């Protein structure tokens, strides 16, 4: 009778061990499948990016002498100190001269 109990307990332990092993290998399979899917997605994205790069134009600007031939007039900027004094015309002298 004791041997039957031992055999029954051993069978249960073996079944539990087999279930754990099946779960472990199922996890491994799922991991590899997810990894392969991600690799495929990245490969497809790289192909799309390569197609986009091929279709983009490689425009190079061209300048001619006439572009630089005209004279340009530059305006002198107004001094900052004058502008600040005009803005602060409230009667206070805020200059820090000694």
Secondary structure as UniProt FT lines:
FT   HELIX           2..55
FT   HELIX           65..69
FT   HELIX           80..87
//
